[in-house]
């Protein structure tokens, strides 16, 4: 009977300039320059059975993750919020690059059986995500400037011209999104999602982007990927307040929230919204319920390659 070879575990704290690595077996810290040649040299010196834990950053971890995957290593990208709570749970008192590298290695060693190794997303996922993030930044900046400048009459004409330029930039981003979707053959999936009341082009694009990222077994795993699954805090006879986990892309959740607001005013969903509001739920709670329903419905349409049939009052379902 073959003996299972124990894997070597390494934690890597990532910064813009350097990587701080920690190998558990050797109890060894090392600093590596965060560029591709240095990363390749470092990877070439690791045991072939090494598993690497990396905390998710904005973009600084991507070269390491992609190069390690290409070299045949198992790579685990750890959510920063989850890692922070893990530190508190084990009584961690410091947060340095070295302590974070050790913490990542410890987390992978103890929790690795319940983690899924990182796999590269389809190329279209990265393109869509980048464009949606840039548009989100644009919308946030435009909203902030509008609120700041709205009461200054002396600048009203100049700001109107500036705002029109931002609107053109927004339209250009949306055009590029459509080009990427057409090139990837995903416009049919977008159209399926857009058929649902409340879901516009941008929300449909975000939902399709999330759908192509992973092989989701059911709508529950899809909802969890969106960060719209619930964190339950019950104890004994006490039922705690449910909160969204809010993992993953915040822009998708923002777009779904807007879609839920639009759907709540539609004939198809108005009765659902009114039912939950009349039962005592707050507006935000009901919008979350609607957003989750819209996401599940979109998932079913994409998964089954089916077309949406609108009904009034709402209990519409995908057409087989």
Phi, psi and omega per residue, in radians:
X1 nan 2.270 -3.094
X2 -1.199 2.435 3.106
X3 -1.575 2.309 -3.138
X4 -1.274 2.224 -3.139
X5 -1.436 2.185 3.124
X6 -1.165 2.413 -3.116
X7 -1.504 2.637 3.052
X8 -1.496 2.472 -3.055
X9 -2.101 2.302 3.137
X10 -2.301 2.320 3.035
X11 -1.826 2.459 -3.104
X12 -2.278 2.052 3.003
X13 -1.564 2.212 -3.004
X14 -1.877 2.295 2.977
X15 -2.264 3.048 -3.083
X16 -1.083 -0.714 -3.017
X17 -1.628 -0.680 -3.040
X18 -2.482 2.841 3.026
X19 -1.950 2.377 3.011
X20 -1.908 2.074 -3.046
X21 -1.956 2.620 3.110
X22 -2.424 2.102 3.071
X23 -1.734 2.114 -3.075
X24 -1.072 -0.845 -3.027
X25 -1.079 -0.702 -3.125
X26 -1.563 -0.143 -3.056
X27 0.849 0.945 -2.972
X28 -2.274 2.245 3.045
X29 -1.705 2.529 3.119
X30 -2.602 2.500 3.065
X31 -1.812 2.352 -3.115
X32 -2.282 2.349 3.091
X33 -1.108 2.403 -3.086
X34 -1.514 1.193 2.958
X35 -2.457 2.826 -2.970
X36 -1.064 -0.796 -3.141
X37 -1.050 -0.756 -3.130
X38 -1.173 -0.677 3.131
X39 -1.124 -0.733 3.130
X40 -1.086 -0.727 3.124
X41 -1.108 -0.712 -3.140
X42 -1.152 -0.771 -3.136
X43 -1.084 -0.631 -3.112
X44 -1.130 -0.342 3.141
X45 -1.659 0.019 -3.130
X46 -1.511 2.613 3.010
X47 -1.031 2.572 -3.047
X48 -1.139 -0.388 -3.106
X49 -1.699 0.417 -3.103
X50 -1.334 2.370 2.973
X51 -1.895 2.343 -3.020
X52 -2.039 2.250 3.077
X53 -1.867 2.248 -3.099
X54 -2.300 2.365 3.054
X55 -1.388 2.389 3.125
X56 -1.157 2.255 3.015
X57 -2.042 -2.974 3.108
X58 -1.118 -1.147 3.106
X59 -2.443 -0.181 -2.979
X60 -1.155 -0.360 -3.110
X61 -1.563 -0.134 -2.955
X62 -1.158 -0.744 3.140
X63 -1.040 -0.802 3.139
X64 -1.060 -0.848 -3.088
X65 -1.071 -0.804 -3.090
X66 -1.193 -0.732 -3.136
X67 -1.187 -0.690 3.118
X68 -1.139 -0.699 3.112
X69 -1.115 -0.784 3.140
X70 -1.098 -0.533 -3.140
X71 -1.410 -0.051 3.062
X72 1.663 0.166 3.126
X73 -1.511 2.627 2.973
X74 -1.365 2.236 -3.097
X75 -2.132 2.348 3.121
X76 -2.130 2.091 3.110
X77 -1.682 2.017 -3.008
X78 -1.723 2.311 3.105
X79 -1.135 2.296 -3.076
X80 -1.086 -0.671 3.137
X81 -1.140 -0.729 3.114
X82 -1.110 -0.721 3.140
X83 -1.163 -0.672 3.123
X84 -1.087 -0.750 3.111
X85 -1.184 -0.590 3.096
X86 -1.112 -0.738 3.105
X87 -1.017 -0.795 3.133
X88 -1.136 -0.669 -3.088
X89 -1.147 -0.507 -3.136
X90 -1.734 0.142 3.067
X91 1.392 0.460 3.120
X92 -1.116 2.320 -3.077
X93 -1.907 -0.145 -3.101
X94 -2.336 2.757 3.070
X95 -2.398 1.702 3.072
X96 -2.230 2.990 3.107
X97 -1.032 -0.752 -3.132
X98 -1.160 -0.764 -3.129
X99 -1.169 -0.586 3.100
X100 -1.182 -0.688 3.102
X101 -1.100 -0.750 3.094
X102 -1.108 -0.721 -3.121
X103 -1.114 -0.729 3.124
X104 -1.089 -0.735 3.116
X105 -1.127 -0.743 3.132
X106 -1.128 -0.718 3.133
X107 -1.071 -0.783 3.139
X108 -1.164 -0.678 -3.142
X109 -1.096 -0.749 -3.045
X110 -1.520 -0.553 -3.035
X111 -1.969 0.058 -3.001
X112 -1.036 -0.542 -3.121
X113 -1.133 -0.376 -3.131
X114 -1.784 0.122 -3.115
X115 -1.841 2.697 3.114
X116 -1.902 2.247 3.128
X117 -1.068 2.616 3.115
X118 -1.217 2.447 3.003
X119 -2.245 2.579 -3.095
X120 -1.187 2.386 3.096
X121 -1.294 2.808 3.022
X122 -1.033 2.640 -3.113
X123 -0.995 -0.635 -3.107
X124 -1.129 -0.524 3.138
X125 -1.084 -0.827 -3.140
X126 -1.101 -0.697 -3.138
X127 -1.133 -0.807 -3.136
X128 -1.154 -0.737 -3.130
X129 -1.084 -0.742 3.137
X130 -1.090 -0.778 -3.130
X131 -1.174 -0.719 3.135
X132 -1.155 -0.654 3.112
X133 -1.167 -0.700 3.112
X134 -1.151 -0.670 3.096
X135 -1.167 -0.672 3.116
X136 -1.056 -0.718 3.092
X137 -1.114 -0.706 3.121
X138 -1.117 -0.791 -3.138
X139 -1.108 -0.737 3.129
X140 -1.092 -0.753 3.137
X141 -1.155 -0.735 -3.128
X142 -1.132 -0.723 3.110
X143 -1.104 -0.771 -3.135
X144 -1.105 -0.762 -3.134
X145 -1.186 -0.674 3.118
X146 -1.075 -0.773 3.120
X147 -1.156 -0.624 -3.095
X148 -1.315 -0.614 -3.017
X149 -1.777 -0.075 -2.997
X150 -1.099 -0.479 -3.074
X151 -1.668 0.066 -3.128
X152 -1.784 1.725 -3.068
X153 -1.135 -0.532 -3.082
X154 -1.183 -0.388 -3.122
X155 -1.872 0.090 -3.024
X156 -1.041 -0.805 -3.091
X157 -1.151 -0.747 -3.135
X158 -1.139 -0.702 -3.119
X159 -1.216 -0.557 3.115
X160 -1.071 -0.731 3.097
X161 -1.137 -0.761 3.131
X162 -1.095 -0.745 -3.138
X163 -1.105 -0.651 3.111
X164 -1.117 -0.623 3.103
X165 -1.158 -0.687 3.112
X166 -1.158 -0.621 3.104
X167 -1.125 -0.713 3.101
X168 -1.112 -0.680 3.112
X169 -1.130 -0.676 3.088
X170 -1.065 -0.808 -3.140
X171 -1.123 -0.617 3.110
X172 -1.134 -0.718 3.105
X173 -1.087 -0.749 3.135
X174 -1.127 -0.619 3.084
X175 -1.133 -0.735 3.122
X176 -1.133 -0.648 3.067
X177 -1.037 -0.754 3.136
X178 -1.144 -0.670 3.114
X179 -1.093 -0.758 3.141
X180 -1.127 -0.731 -3.130
X181 -1.132 -0.731 3.120
X182 -1.130 -0.753 -3.137
X183 -1.070 -0.595 -3.126
X184 -1.557 -0.042 -3.135
X185 1.234 0.585 -3.053
X186 -1.905 0.049 -3.098
X187 -1.120 -0.532 3.117
X188 -1.141 -0.698 3.088
X189 -1.148 -0.692 3.101
X190 -1.077 -0.751 -3.141
X191 -1.101 -0.650 3.093
X192 -1.038 -0.817 -3.115
X193 -1.186 -0.692 -3.116
X194 -1.143 -0.349 3.131
X195 -1.187 -0.351 3.141
X196 -1.365 2.333 -3.121
X197 -0.995 2.284 3.097
X198 1.715 -0.419 -3.097
X199 -1.585 1.989 3.088
X200 -1.652 -3.022 -3.062
X201 -1.058 -0.803 -3.064
X202 -1.162 -0.745 3.106
X203 -1.129 -0.732 3.111
X204 -1.069 -0.721 3.112
X205 -1.070 -0.779 -3.139
X206 -1.111 -0.705 3.140
X207 -1.174 -0.700 3.092
X208 -1.162 -0.724 3.103
X209 -0.989 -0.806 3.124
X210 -1.136 -0.663 -3.094
X211 -1.116 -0.669 -3.091
X212 -1.385 -0.169 -3.095
X213 -1.246 -0.606 -3.048
X214 -2.477 2.903 3.083
X215 -1.626 1.540 -3.054
X216 -1.461 2.214 -3.119
X217 -1.251 -0.603 -3.111
X218 -2.700 3.111 -3.088
X219 -1.191 -0.453 3.113
X220 -1.090 -0.760 3.133
X221 -1.204 -0.570 3.086
X222 -1.170 -0.788 3.106
X223 -1.072 -0.701 3.118
X224 -1.123 -0.686 3.107
X225 -1.086 -0.601 3.117
X226 -1.322 -0.179 -3.092
X227 1.362 0.384 -3.126
X228 -1.914 0.265 2.993
X229 -1.417 2.814 -3.014
X230 -1.710 2.421 2.997
X231 -1.640 2.058 -3.064
X232 -1.718 2.347 3.114
X233 -2.265 1.236 3.100
X234 -1.727 2.584 3.099
X235 -2.654 2.093 -3.137
X236 1.029 -2.161 3.139
X237 -1.532 -0.051 -3.076
X238 -1.655 2.249 3.049
X239 -1.803 1.947 -3.095
X240 -1.345 2.972 -3.133
X241 -1.262 2.351 3.087
X242 -1.446 2.388 3.107
X243 -2.347 2.634 3.063
X244 -1.232 2.512 3.102
X245 -1.218 -0.519 3.105
X246 0.976 0.680 3.012
X247 -1.543 2.829 3.105
X248 1.442 -2.763 -2.985
X249 -1.328 2.044 -3.139
X250 -1.217 -0.476 -3.125
X251 -1.149 -0.626 3.098
X252 -1.102 -0.739 3.137
X253 -1.156 -0.640 3.102
X254 -1.124 -0.766 3.129
X255 -1.142 -0.678 3.104
X256 -1.150 -0.641 3.086
X257 -1.074 -0.778 3.092
X258 -1.112 -0.679 3.110
X259 -1.116 -0.685 3.124
X260 -1.123 -0.694 3.102
X261 -1.088 -0.733 3.114
X262 -1.161 -0.740 -3.130
X263 -1.120 -0.614 -3.100
X264 -1.099 -0.347 3.132
X265 -1.687 -0.082 -3.127
X266 -1.456 2.727 -3.141
X267 -1.083 -0.582 -3.065
X268 -1.238 -0.598 -3.034
X269 -1.933 -0.103 -3.063
X270 -1.049 -0.700 -3.115
X271 -1.196 -0.606 3.086
X272 -1.134 -0.788 3.128
X273 -1.061 -0.817 -3.108
X274 -1.115 -0.672 -3.138
X275 -1.034 -0.842 -3.109
X276 -1.237 -0.620 3.098
X277 -1.156 -0.715 -3.138
X278 -1.209 -0.351 3.114
X279 -1.446 -0.010 3.064
X280 1.822 0.021 -3.133
X281 -1.345 2.570 3.111
X282 -1.269 2.797 -3.123
X283 -0.972 -0.810 -3.118
X284 -1.082 -0.708 3.118
X285 -1.056 -0.750 -3.110
X286 -1.190 -0.676 3.110
X287 -1.125 -0.616 3.068
X288 -1.139 -0.742 3.105
X289 -1.036 -0.802 3.139
X290 -1.135 -0.731 3.138
X291 -1.051 -0.747 3.113
X292 -1.126 -0.705 3.108
X293 -1.099 -0.748 3.129
X294 -1.093 -0.733 -3.141
X295 -1.141 -0.747 3.123
X296 -1.123 -0.708 3.139
X297 -1.138 -0.759 3.107
X298 -1.085 -0.698 3.119
X299 -1.071 -0.790 -3.130
X300 -1.072 -0.712 3.135
X301 -1.111 -0.765 -3.117
X302 -1.248 -0.729 -3.100
X303 -1.120 -0.735 -3.062
X304 -1.640 -0.047 -3.092
X305 0.926 0.783 -3.066
X306 -1.963 2.922 -3.109
X307 -1.851 2.606 -3.051
X308 -1.526 2.368 3.051
X309 -2.007 2.011 3.131
X310 -1.342 2.480 3.094
X311 -2.382 2.715 3.055
X312 -2.376 2.283 -0.111
X313 -1.189 2.965 -2.994
X314 -1.178 1.942 2.541
X315 -2.643 0.981 -3.112
X316 -1.338 2.662 3.121
X317 -2.467 2.821 3.121
X318 -1.109 2.534 3.052
X319 -1.411 2.249 3.134
X320 -1.017 nan nan
